[in-house]
Amino acid sequence: MPDTLLERLRARDLVLPDYAGGGLINVAATMLDILGARNESDPLPLRDLSVALREGVRQVLVVLADGLGLGQLRALCASGDVPFLASLLDRAGRNDGAQLIEARTIFPSTTAAAITTLNTARTPQEHGNIAYFVWLEEFAAVTQMLRWGPGVTRRGSFFDNQTIDPRDYVKVPSVHRRLRERGAMSYVVEPEIFRKEAMTRMHAAEANYAGYFLPSTMGVQVRELLETRPWGERPAYLYAYWSGIDATAHIYGPSSSACATEAALFDLDLSRALADRPAGDTLVLLTADHGHATTNPDKLIDLVGDEELRGMLRNPIAGEPRCAFLHTDAPAKVRAHLERRYPGAFFLFDRDEAIEAGLFGRGDAEVARRRIGEVCAMLTDDRAASIVRVDGQTFRHRGSHGGMTHDEMDIPILAWRV
């Protein structure tokens, strides 16, 4: 009997997502649970979160540092680049009012899927924002899912057409709507340019938007909200997002001095917002949507330029540079071609076996089956693949994600009270 997909993944030391109490989705479930809005259909709260950190909480602040994987965080603390976060890790190690949970992100390990999971407390299979690039039958195009626009261009959204309502494409309700229905308030602290983006309009429309124009003012917005408490006596959820670590890791690499400098700025901003606040009734959960694998742009595999492969596909390539989705009516031929032309490069698996194994989550798989190619081609070493040319350009990143290595999947959940 052939090995199951899960056995094959474990044999390669690849990391499975955790949707059952030790993953990113359980951060959202914990917030709902603490603020009295969780129901039986929701995932479990974090199984290892200290009871002492939960008791008496009236506000939950989730800080998402895009791209700050667990291994990157440990390295940055060891190098002295993030002294505030290092002090929290030290406190966690001494059980001094802080805790580090070594967690897993969703699969694929990518921002579009992860942020939607945080905004909905639902797995990628349920909410449908499965990857950065997804073939959408609704628009007959490979779509960049953060802005819901054509994947082959940098700008534009399908929702620029005023006759198309983004809410019509929402598969599951947002946590913000559910909090509001329970009498709680929620606030999203993100760059001002995201205020009218598709992701915000689809999955955070019910939140109060506290936009910031410069990264340095993310912490200013967070501190002001905590000090003024515009929600009064009601429970409140605050979500704050920092993008720069991910951007520098892509361009310069996750171990680069540029990435360390960006992380130091994040650390300073967070320190100014929270370091001098005594333990109070706000629980802070600092986490990440994914980490990064270090990738060599000189070893990029040009799938988008592989005309023989393209002739076997029903739709253009989608997915992630570390995990391509290949929509095909001839999966055996596609697998044989990839194994012959790129020997040993890809870990190949079928869409249906991945769904059956629970890699994309739980629930009705109808949408997922349409959006994930019949063949998934994942990279596990220092390579990425070119899958979409955007405005004719090829991404040549030194840091990539979307796959299942420890560097991509392992994330921190750092908890303390302010």
N, C-alpha and C positions, 0 to 999 in steps of 0.2 A: 504493500500500500504506500503510495507517495506521501511524503511529509506534508502536513498541513501548512498553510501560510504562516500561522503563528510560530510553528516549530522552525520553519525556515528563517523567519525574522530573528528569533532568539539565537539560532545557530550563528548568525552573522553579527551578534552583539548589537542588534538594532533595538530601538526603544519603542515600546508600545504606548499609546496614549492611555491616560487614566481618567475615566469618566465616572469612577465609582467612589471617589472620596479623596483622591490625592492629585487632582489635576486642576487646570485653569477653570474649567466649568464649575468646580466646587467652590471657587471664590465667589462667583455670582450667587450660587445656592446658599452659601454662608451668609452673605449680605442679606438676602431675602429672609432667611431664617431669623437672624438677629433683629431685623426690623419688622418682623411679624407678617411678612407677605409670602412666605413659602407655603406651597401646598403639596399634596401627595404626588402630583405629576412631575415635580421638580427633582433634579438630581439631589444626592445627599450633600449635606454640608461637609466641609473639610473634616476628615475623620481624626486628624491629629492636632487640631487647634486646641490650645490650652483653654480649659474652662475658665481659669482666672482672667484671661484676656477677653473673654466674651461677657463676663458678668457686668451688668450695669451699663452696657453700651447703649448710647442714644443716637450716635452718628457712626457711620462706616465710611471711611475714606479709602478708596482703592486708587493706588498710583500705578499706572502702567508705564514702565520704561521699555519702549519698543526695542526689541533686539537684545536686551540685557539677560542673556542666558546665565544659568547657574555657574558654569565654569568660568565665564567672563567675569561675573561678579566676584568670585573668589580670587581670580588673578588680579583684578583691580584693587581689591582690598589688600592683598599681599604686597602690591607694588606701592601702596601709599597714595594712590590717585583719588580714592574716595574715602576720606577719613570719617565722614559722618556715617556712611553705610558700614564701614569697618567697625565703628564703635557699636553699632547695633548688632552686628554679627558677634562681636565679643560679648555683649550683654546676653545674646541668645545662648552662647556657649556656656555662660555662667548661670543661666536661668534667672536672669535679673530683669524681669519685666519685658522681655522680648523673646521671640521664637523664630527659628528658621525652619520652614518645611521644604524639603527637597521634593519638588513636584514635577509633573509632566504637563506639557501643553497638549492641544488637540492635534489631530492629523487631518490634512497636511499642516506642518508647523509654519503657519504663515499668518500675516496680519489680518487680511480680510476675513478669514474664517474665525480667528481668535477674538477679534474685537466684536464681531457679531455674536459670538458665544457669550462674551461678557455682557453684552447689551440685551441678551434674550434668555440666558441660562438654559440654552439648548445646544445640542451638538451640531456640527456641520451637516450631518445627514438630515437633521430636522430643519435647520434654517436655510440651507441651500447655498449660502455664500461660501462655497467649498474651497476655492483657491483664488489666487491673485488674478489669473486668467481663466475664464470659464466660457465654454460654448453654450450660449443661451438660444434655445429654439425660439423663444419669444421675439428675439431681434435678429435671428439668423446670422449671428456674428460671435466671434470670440470677444469677450467683454472683460474690461478691466473692472473688477468688482468693487473697488473702493469708490469709484465715481460712477459706476454703471454706465460706461461709455465704450466706444469702439477700442479694442485692445491695440489696434495698429496705429493709433494717434495718441498724443500726449494730452490733448484737451477734448472737452466736449462730453456731454452726458445725453443718454437717450431721453432723460427727463427735462432737457432744455426745451423740448416740445411741450408746450403748456397743456396740450390735450392729453398728455400721459401723466397719470398720477402715480408717483413712486409707491404710495401705500398699497396700490393694487398688486404689487409684486412681493409684498411682505408675507412670509409663510408662517411666522409665529409672532406672538405679541412681545413687546419689549418689557424689560424689568421696570422701566420708568412708568409705563402705563399702569402696571400692576401695583407699584408703590403708591401712585396717586390715588388709585381706587381704594387703597387701604388707609388713606389719610396721611401718608408720608410724602416728603418732598425729595426731589433729586436734582442734582446739579452736574453739568458736564463742563469741565475745564479743559478746553482744547484750543488749538490755534484758531483765530478768528476766521481764517480762510476756509475752515471746515464747516462753518455754520450752516451753509446752504448746500453742502455736498450731499450726494445721494445717501450715503451711509447714515448721516445725521437725520435726514428727512425720513428715512425708512425705519430706523431703529432707536432714535433718541428724540423724536419729535415732542414727546411729553415731558422732557426734562427742561430745566431752566439752563440756558446756555450762557456760560461765563467765558467768553472768548478772550484770548490774549494775543498780542501782536508780535511780541518778541519772546523767545524761550525763557529769558530771564524773569519774565513776569508770570510764569505759570505758578511758581511758589507764592508770589504776591497775591494772586487771586485766591489760592487755597487758604492762605493765612487770613485774608480779609473775611472770607466766608466763615471760617472757624471762630473768628473774633466777633463778628456782627450777628451771626446765627439768624439770618433772615427767615428761617423756617420756624422760629419761635419755639414752642414746646413740642412740636411734632418731631417724630423720628426723621432722620435725613440721611441720604446717600450722596456722597461726593465722588466723582470719578475724574481723575486728572491724568493727562496723557503727555508724554515727552517723546518726540520722534527722532531726535538727533543721533542717538547712539546707533540706531538701525541704519540711518543714512550714511554715517561715517564708516560703519563696519562694511557696508556694501562696497563703498568706493575704495577705501584704504585697507580694509581687512580688520577683523575683530581684535587682533593683537597689536594693531598699529598705534603709534603715538597720537595720531589724529583721533582715533576712537577713544583712547584714554583721556585725551583733553576734553572731548565732549562729555564723557562720563564724569569728569571732575566738575564741569559746569553744572551738570545735573545734580551732583552731590552738594555743591555749594547752594544751589537754588533750594533744594529740599531742606538743607540745614537751616537756612535763613527762615524758612517757613515753619519748621517744626522743632528744631533742636532745643530751644529754650522753653518749650511748653511742657509743663509737668503732666504726669499721667492723669488723664481725666476720663470723660465718658465717650471719647472718640476712639474707635479701633482703626488703626492704619494697617492696610494690607498692601505691601509693595510687591509687585510681581512683574512678569514679562510675558509677552505673547509667544516668544520663541527665542532661541539663541542663534548662533551663526556657525556654519562650517567654513573653515578657511579654504577658499577655492583659488585655483591658478587660472587666470584668464587666458594664458597661453595654451591651456589644455582644454579649452571650451569645445564641446561637441556640437557641431552645427546641424541640429535636427531640422531646423526650418529650411535649411538649404539642401536637404536630402530629397531630391526629386523622386527617387525610386520609392522612398517611404511615403512621400506625399501622394503618389499614385495609388497607394493601398488604403488611403484614409477617406472616410466619408465627409469629415469636417476638418478644418485646420487644427493644428496642434494647440492644446491649451494646457492648463495646470500650472506647474512651477518649474523653474530652471533645475530644481533638484528632483522633481517628480512630474514627468510629462504625462498628460492624459491623451491617449490616442484613440480616437473614435474610428472604428473600422468594422467592416463586415467580414473581414478575413483575419481574425486575430492570430491564427497559427502562422500565417504568412508574415505578419508584422513581427511576431516574436522571432521567427527564423531569420528575418532580414536583420534585425537589431543584433542578434547573437553572432551573425556572420560578419556584419560590417563593423561592429564595435565589440569585439570579443572581450567578455569579462567586464564590460563597462557598467552594464545595467543590471539591477535586481528587478526582474520582471514578475508581475503578478496580474491576475485578472480582476476586473472590477467586481464581479459577483462574489468571488472568494473574499475580497477585501470587505465588502459589505457584510457578508455572512460572518466574518471574523470580528466585526464591530470596530474596524479601524476608523470609520467616519462617524461612529456614534450609534445611536439607537433610533427607533421609531420607523415610520413609513419611509421606505427607500425609493419611492416613485420619482421624486425630483432628482435625487442623487443619481439614479440610473441614467437619467437623461443628460446629466451634467458631467459625469465622470466617463472617460473613454473606456471602451472594452478592455484595453490593455493599458496598464500603468507601468511606466519605465522610470525607476528610481535610481539615483546615483548615491553612492555611499562612501566615496573617497574624496579626493581634492578636486573633483571636476563638477562642472555644471553644464547644462545644455542650453543652447539658444533655441527657444521655442516660438517666440514672436518677435518680429522686428517692429519697433515702435518708431514711427516717422522715418522708416528706412534704416534705423540704427540698431545695432546689436549690443545688448548689455554684456559688459565684460567686467564682472564683479570679482572682487577679492574676498568677499564674504557673501555666502548664500544660505538659503534655508528652504524649507518645504519638505525635506527628507526626514529620516528617522534615526540619525546618529545621536549620540548623547549630546554633542555640541548644539544640535538643533532643537532637541526635544526637552532637555532638562532645564527647568526654570525654577527660580526661587519664589517662595512666598515668605516674606519677611514681615512679621506681625509685631506691633507694639501699640501702646496707648498714649494719646496726647489729650 
